[in-house]
Amino acid sequence: MKIALLGYGRMGKTIEQIALKRGHSIVLKIDNPNDNFDITEADVAIDFSVPSAAVSNISNCINNGVPVISGTTGWLDDYNNMVKLTKEKNGAFIYASNFSLGVNIFFELNKQLAKMMANLSQYNVDLEEIHHTQKLDAPSGTAITLAEGIIENTHYNSWDLDSANTKDVIAIKAKRIENVPGTHYVNYTSNVDTINISHTAHNRQGFALGAVVAAEWIIGKTGVFTMNDVLNIG
């Protein structure tokens, strides 16, 4: 499989290492969104760029018939436009806020716990995420996905960063600490106890492996997919 890496930072380099170990080749490594390149050299593209480049990268792939995997966060105001374009062009696209196989299982656990807690009004929920200091967005896309999973299954209707928890709003606390790949906590707290679930990444290998697995899976398919489709869960 010939892979284009759109974004060649730390994540792109880790994806490269894993892809090569799995027998694939890297035909493009694009770190400057202004560079000229022919995306059709690749069988599939993996986008871990920056928010300002994501829409252009994804559109370029879809318009040229190249399946694309995107893990870039911070651009989702345009997500529905990318879904529409994919369908119009009969393309193939996967976006995930986090490609870690473990995190995507964690997303499903979060939804199931939310359903169980939905009618227990004595518990308030809050989220906490910790990432490395180079992470550009806060809260993380993963934390937002967790919040959305809770909102879908409870009375909560929104989330807010660094606010006090209220009846209908999920408070998210974002911390930035050097050399932390990613840790997420979901806490349900009452006057008598706390129930929590968490996921801790030990390194970037899990994120990169999931992206490569998704790229392998999407070859030959058309449509808009999620990691639930890749893992056959949910």
N, C-alpha and C positions, 0 to 999 in steps of 0.2 A: 504494500500500500504506500503510495506517494503522498506525503503530508506537507501542507503549507502551514507554517507557524506564523500567525498574525499577532505579533507581540513577542519579543524575544528577551523579556526580562527574566527574573529568577524562575517564574513558573514556566515560561517557554523553554528555558534551558533544561528544567527538570522533565518536562514532557518529552523533549528531544532524547534524553538519556533512556527513558522508559520505552519510547517508540523504537529506538534502535535495538534495544535488548529484545523486543518482541518481533524483530525481523522486518521492520518498516524502514523507509528511507525518508529523509527530510529534503524536499526539493526547493523550498522557499523559506527564508527566515527574514521576516519583515519587522523591523523595529521602528522605522520612521513612516508614519502614515502617508507622507508625501512622496515616498518612493514609487517609481513606476515598476510594475511587475505584471506578469501574465499568470493569473490565478489558475488558468486552465492547465498549467503544468502539473497540477495536483489532482489526486483522486478525492481528497477531502481536505478541508481547512479547519484548523483549531485556533480560535480567536481568544487570546488572553492579552488584550491590548489595553487601551485606556477608554474611558467613557466617550470622549470626543471623537474617537476613531471607530467605535464599534458599529454604528449604523452603516457607515461607509464600507467597512470590511464585510459585513454580513450581506449588504445589498450587492456588492461586487461578486460575491460568491454565488448568490442566488441567481443573479442576472446572467451568470456564465455557466450555470448548470453544475456547480460544485457544491456538494453537501457541506454544511458548516456546523461546527460545534462551537458555541460561545459561552465562556465563563466570565466575561467582562461584566461588571456590575456598574450601576450608576447611570444607565441610559434607558431605563425601562419605560419612560414616557413614550418611546417609539416602538415598544415591543409589538403592539397590535399592528402597526404598519409593516413590520417585518413578517408577521404571520400572514397578513394579506398578500404581501409580495410573494412569499413562498407558495401560497396556494395558486396565485395567478400564474406563476412560472413553473408550477408542478415540481417544485424543488424539495429539498430536504434540510431540516433545521432543528437543532436542539439547543435550547438555552437552559442553563441551570445556574442558580446562585452558588451552588457548591457541587462539584462533581465527585466528591469523595463517596465511595460506595457506602461506608459506614454512616455518613451524614444523611444520605438519602433514606436509609433505614430509620435513622433518628427522626427525620421529618414525619415518617409514618407513625412512629411511636408517639410523637408529639400530638398528632391528630387524634389518635386513639385515647390518649390521656385527657385531651380537651373534652372529648365526648363524655368521658366518665365523670369529669369535674363540672360539667355544664350546669347541673342543677344544685350544686353545693355552693350556695351563695355566701357561706362563711369564709370561703377561700378567695383571696385575691392573687392574680397571676402577675409576675413581672419577668423580664428577660435580662440577661447580662451576657455581653460578648467581649472577648479579649483578643486583640490581634497585634501584630507587629507594628512598629511605628511608621513603616512605609506604606501602610494601607491607606488608600486615598479617600474612601468613602466611610461614613459612619451614620447610622449603624450599618453593619455588614449586610450584604444581600442575604446571607444565611439567616441572620436574626430577623430580617423582614419576612422571609419565607416562613419561619417559625411563627411569627406574630400572625401572619395571614392564615396559617393552619389553625390557630386558636380562634381567630375571628370567625372563620367558616363554621365553627362547631360550638360556639358559646354566644353569650349576650354581648361580648365586647365588640365594638364597632370601629375602633381605630387604634393606632399605636402612636407613641410620642417619645422622642429622644430626650433623656435626662430630665424628665418631669417626675412629679410625684404620681404614684399610682392612684387612679380614680376608678369609679364604678364601671365605666364603659371604655376606658382608655388603658391600653397596656403600656406600662412604662418600660423603656429599654435603656439600659446603661451600657455605654460603649467605653472600653478602656483600651489604651494603646501602650504596649510594653515591648521593649526590645526583644527580638528573637522569639516571639510567640506565634506559631503558625495559625492557631485558631482554637478558641475554647468557647463553648456556648452552654448557658444554663437556662433552664425553664423552671421557675419556682412558683409553687402554689402555697400560700401562707395563710394560716388562720391564727386565732388566739391561742390554740393549743398545740399546733404542730406545723411542720412544713413538709411538703412532698416536692421532690425535685428530680429532674432527669438532666443529664449533661452529656456532652460529647467533647472530647479533647483530642485534637490532632497532635501527633508527636513530631511530624515533619510534613513537607509538601508532597511526599511520595504518593499519599492516598489521593490527593486532589488530581495529580498528574495521571495516575493510573486510571482513574475513573474517566478522565477526558479521552484517553487513548482507547479505552474499552468502548466508550460511546462512539468514537470515530469508526472503530471496527464494525460496530453494530449497524450504523446508519448506511453503510455502503449498499447500494442497490435498492434503497427505499425512497419513497417520496412521502412528504407530509411534515407536519410540525409535531415533534415528540418531546417527551420529558425523560428524566432518568428513571421514572417509574416504568416507562415502556422498556427501557434498556434492561432493567433489573427484573421486570415482570412482577412488580409489587403494586399494592394499592388498588 
